[in-house]
Amino acid sequence: MADDKLIKALQDIVGAKGVISEKDRLEDYSHDEFSLPTIKNLPQVAVRPNNADDISKILKLANKENIPVTPRGGGTGLCGGCVPAKGGILILFDNLNKVLEVDKENLMVVVEAGVILKDLYACVEKEGLFFPPHPGDDTATIGGVVATNAGGSRAVKHGTVRNFIRGLEVVLPQGDIINIGGKFIKNSTGFSLLHLLIGSEGTLGIITKATISLVAPPKETSTLVVPYNTIHDAIKTVPTIMKNNALPLAIEFIEADAIELTEKFTGKDWPVKNANPVRHYSANGSASGVSNGTKEYLLIIVDGEKDEVERISEAIADMCLKNNAKDVFVADGKTKQKEILEFRSQMYEAMKPNCIETLDIVVPISEVVNHVEVVHKIEKEHKIWLPTYGHAGDGNAHTHIMKFGFKDGRPDFSVKKDWQQVYPVVRDLIHEDAKKRGGMVSGEHGIGLVKKEYLADFLDEKQIGFMKSIKGIVDPKGILNPDKIF
Ligand SMILES: Cc1cc2nc3c(=O)[nH]c(=O)nc-3n(C[C@H](O)[C@H](O)[C@H](O)COP(=O)(O)OP(=O)(O)OC[C@H]3O[C@@H](n4cnc5c(N)ncnc54)[C@H](O)[C@@H]3O)c2cc1C
C-alpha cells in the first residue's frame, strides 16, 4: 500500500498524532539493543494505538492489504525480536501505559501492555506487594517481558515471568480479540493458550493487557559477595547450596575482569573492595577486603524473615568457605546492598560499546561450570575476550563476545581483533558446547532474528514443524512479526 494511503488509513484509526512516518523519527525503531547494524530495518510507518480495538482494526487492514505488523515494547531485547524485518507497520505501546487495578484481596495486578517494569514495581510496592521477576532493564514493557518469557536473576527462586501471568488480553493476527485466563491460580480448562502466547515473541498475537500474580514482599534481604580463586570452585558451590535447601533469591557468578572494566567505566570501586561496612566471614580470620588475585565471585541474595535471612546467610557462608571461597562478605544494610546491585547493573553498560553479542545459553546447573571452562578455553585459543557472567542458580550463562583481545594476559581495548572473522567461529563453538551438555540456545532473551540460525541445532524437525503449523493456522498470511524465530 502506498505510504500516503496507509498513513491516512492509520490516522483514521488512531488519530493524526498517533502516526509516525518521518524517516528520521523512524530510525530509532529500526533496531533493539543488539549491537550490529546488519539487523536494522526501518518500518514503513509506526503507530500508537489507544486500545485493543485500534490494534484489531490495524490488523484487519494489514491482513487485507498484506502488510507486515511488528509489536515493539521497550526495545530492550537483545536478539532483534522487535525489529520490523519486513518493514510495514510498527506497533508502539506508549498509549497503553495504565495500571488498571491492584487487587489486594487476590494478590493480582491488571496492567496494559505498555506499562514499563519500573512503574509496575513502584506501583505494587506502594500497595505493600511484590512482583519477583527482575529482568535487568526496567524500561522493558509488560508486553515485551511476557512475549519473551523474560527471566532475570530472581528466577532461581521464583521462576520466569510465565509463572506470574494469570490472564492476557490478546489481539490475534486476523484482528479477533480474546481474553485468556483470569484471576485464578489453577486452570485445566482446555489447551493452555496462555502458555502458548507467553514466549511467542509477538508472532502469534499482540498482547494488550495482562493479569499478573503478586506475592508479599520479603521482610529482609542480605547480599553475599564471595570471592574465589577459580571459576570452578565458585560455580561448584551452587549445587551444594541448592541441595541443602537454602534457596536464595538470586545466585549470580561474576568474573574479576568484568568488575575491573566496570570500575574503569563507572569510576567507582567494586563495593566490597574494602570489607567495611559489611559483615565478614573468612577462612583465615582476616577482614581486610577482597585481595588482589581474586578471579571469580558468587553474588548471592537471600530473602525472608530477619532470623531466617541471618540463619541462611550463615549456612551459605559456611558452604562457600568449605568449597574454597577465600572470604564471604555479607551486606545486610539497604545502602550497601543497593550499591552492590547498582554496580552489578552497570556491567552491561561497561561492556556495551565493545560487545558484539550477549549470548543466552542455558544448561543444566551441574553443567554450568564445565560450559564456562570451555568458553575460557575458546577465549584463549581465539584470543578474543569472552567475559561470562550470569544466573548460576538456574544454569543461564551470558557470554559476551567482545571486539578485542589480550595484552600480557589481560583484556585490553587497544588490541583490536579481526572480530568479523572470529565472531561467527567462537559463537558456533560456544553453542556446540551448550548443545553437547543438553542445553538450549536461549534461556530468557528469545530467538528473534539473531539466534534463528541455531534453532534447528537445538530443536528437532518435528518440534519446529509443530510450531510452524500453529503459526500457519493463527496467522495464515504470515503478517505478524514475520521472519522471527524460524
Ligand atoms: C541491560 C539489559 C539487561 C537485560 N537483562 C535481562 C534479564 O536479566 N533477563 C531477561 O529475560 N532479559 C533481559 N534483557 C532483555 C530484555 O530486557 C527482555 O527481553 C525484555 O523482555 C524485552 O522487553 P521489551 O519491552 O523491551 O521488548 P522488545 O525488545 O520491544 O520486544 C521483545 C519481543 O517482544 C515482542 N513484543 C513486545 N511487546 C509486545 C506485545 N505487547 N505483544 C506481543 N509481542 C510483543 C516483540 O515483537 C519482540 O519479539 C536485558 C536487556 C538489557 C538491555
Ligand as a Chemical Component Dictionary entry (heavy atoms), coordinates in Angstrom:
data_LIG
# 
_chem_comp.id                   LIG 
_chem_comp.type                 NON-POLYMER 
_chem_comp.pdbx_formal_charge   0 
_chem_comp.three_letter_code    LIG 
# 
loop_
_chem_comp_atom.comp_id 
_chem_comp_atom.atom_id 
_chem_comp_atom.alt_atom_id 
_chem_comp_atom.type_symbol 
_chem_comp_atom.charge 
_chem_comp_atom.model_Cartn_x 
_chem_comp_atom.model_Cartn_y 
_chem_comp_atom.model_Cartn_z 
_chem_comp_atom.pdbx_ordinal 
LIG C1  C1  C 0 20.806 -4.197  30.254 1  
LIG C2  C2  C 0 19.868 -5.306  29.889 2  
LIG C3  C3  C 0 19.670 -6.319  30.797 3  
LIG C4  C4  C 0 18.772 -7.343  30.489 4  
LIG N1  N1  N 0 18.585 -8.333  31.400 5  
LIG C5  C5  C 0 17.687 -9.303  31.155 6  
LIG C6  C6  C 0 17.458 -10.330 32.119 7  
LIG O1  O1  O 0 18.057 -10.360 33.185 8  
LIG N2  N2  N 0 16.538 -11.264 31.813 9  
LIG C7  C7  C 0 15.834 -11.255 30.630 10 
LIG O2  O2  O 0 14.991 -12.129 30.422 11 
LIG N3  N3  N 0 16.057 -10.310 29.698 12 
LIG C8  C8  C 0 16.955 -9.345  29.929 13 
LIG N4  N4  N 0 17.187 -8.373  28.980 14 
LIG C9  C9  C 0 16.487 -8.431  27.672 15 
LIG C10 C10 C 0 15.166 -7.630  27.587 16 
LIG O3  O3  O 0 15.088 -6.636  28.586 17 
LIG C11 C11 C 0 13.977 -8.581  27.701 18 
LIG O4  O4  O 0 13.985 -9.467  26.601 19 
LIG C12 C12 C 0 12.606 -7.893  27.739 20 
LIG O5  O5  O 0 11.643 -8.883  27.963 21 
LIG C13 C13 C 0 12.248 -7.137  26.465 22 
LIG O6  O6  O 0 11.112 -6.310  26.723 23 
LIG P1  P1  P 0 10.792 -5.054  25.784 24 
LIG O7  O7  O 0 9.525  -4.424  26.236 25 
LIG O8  O8  O 0 11.961 -4.169  25.702 26 
LIG O9  O9  O 0 10.525 -5.806  24.416 27 
LIG P2  P2  P 0 11.072 -5.506  22.953 28 
LIG O10 O10 O 0 12.551 -5.580  22.899 29 
LIG O11 O11 O 0 10.433 -4.277  22.436 30 
LIG O12 O12 O 0 10.453 -6.767  22.183 31 
LIG C14 C14 C 0 10.814 -8.071  22.521 32 
LIG C15 C15 C 0 9.869  -9.054  21.819 33 
LIG O13 O13 O 0 8.559  -8.939  22.363 34 
LIG C16 C16 C 0 7.610  -8.629  21.349 35 
LIG N5  N5  N 0 6.609  -7.746  21.936 36 
LIG C17 C17 C 0 6.824  -6.566  22.576 37 
LIG N6  N6  N 0 5.651  -6.074  23.037 38 
LIG C18 C18 C 0 4.687  -6.955  22.668 39 
LIG C19 C19 C 0 3.273  -7.010  22.847 40 
LIG N7  N7  N 0 2.609  -6.075  23.508 41 
LIG N8  N8  N 0 2.597  -8.075  22.321 42 
LIG C20 C20 C 0 3.263  -9.049  21.673 43 
LIG N9  N9  N 0 4.584  -9.049  21.480 44 
LIG C21 C21 C 0 5.289  -8.016  21.974 45 
LIG C22 C22 C 0 8.430  -8.009  20.225 46 
LIG O14 O14 O 0 7.790  -8.151  18.981 47 
LIG C23 C23 C 0 9.717  -8.804  20.332 48 
LIG O15 O15 O 0 9.583  -10.030 19.676 49 
LIG C24 C24 C 0 18.088 -7.347  29.238 50 
LIG C25 C25 C 0 18.308 -6.319  28.321 51 
LIG C26 C26 C 0 19.195 -5.304  28.638 52 
LIG C27 C27 C 0 19.406 -4.206  27.634 53 
# 
loop_
_chem_comp_bond.comp_id 
_chem_comp_bond.atom_id_1 
_chem_comp_bond.atom_id_2 
_chem_comp_bond.value_order 
_chem_comp_bond.pdbx_ordinal 
LIG C1  C2  SING 1  
LIG C2  C3  SING 2  
LIG C2  C26 DOUB 3  
LIG C3  C4  DOUB 4  
LIG C4  N1  SING 5  
LIG C4  C24 SING 6  
LIG N1  C5  DOUB 7  
LIG C5  C6  SING 8  
LIG C5  C8  SING 9  
LIG C6  O1  DOUB 10 
LIG C6  N2  SING 11 
LIG N2  C7  SING 12 
LIG C7  O2  DOUB 13 
LIG C7  N3  SING 14 
LIG N3  C8  DOUB 15 
LIG C8  N4  SING 16 
LIG N4  C9  SING 17 
LIG N4  C24 SING 18 
LIG C9  C10 SING 19 
LIG C10 O3  SING 20 
LIG C10 C11 SING 21 
LIG C11 O4  SING 22 
LIG C11 C12 SING 23 
LIG C12 O5  SING 24 
LIG C12 C13 SING 25 
LIG C13 O6  SING 26 
LIG O6  P1  SING 27 
LIG P1  O7  DOUB 28 
LIG P1  O8  SING 29 
LIG P1  O9  SING 30 
LIG O9  P2  SING 31 
LIG P2  O10 DOUB 32 
LIG P2  O11 SING 33 
LIG P2  O12 SING 34 
LIG O12 C14 SING 35 
LIG C14 C15 SING 36 
LIG C15 O13 SING 37 
LIG C15 C23 SING 38 
LIG O13 C16 SING 39 
LIG C16 N5  SING 40 
LIG C16 C22 SING 41 
LIG N5  C17 SING 42 
LIG N5  C21 SING 43 
LIG C17 N6  DOUB 44 
LIG N6  C18 SING 45 
LIG C18 C19 SING 46 
LIG C18 C21 DOUB 47 
LIG C19 N7  SING 48 
LIG C19 N8  DOUB 49 
LIG N8  C20 SING 50 
LIG C20 N9  DOUB 51 
LIG N9  C21 SING 52 
LIG C22 O14 SING 53 
LIG C22 C23 SING 54 
LIG C23 O15 SING 55 
LIG C24 C25 DOUB 56 
LIG C25 C26 SING 57 
LIG C26 C27 SING 58 
# 
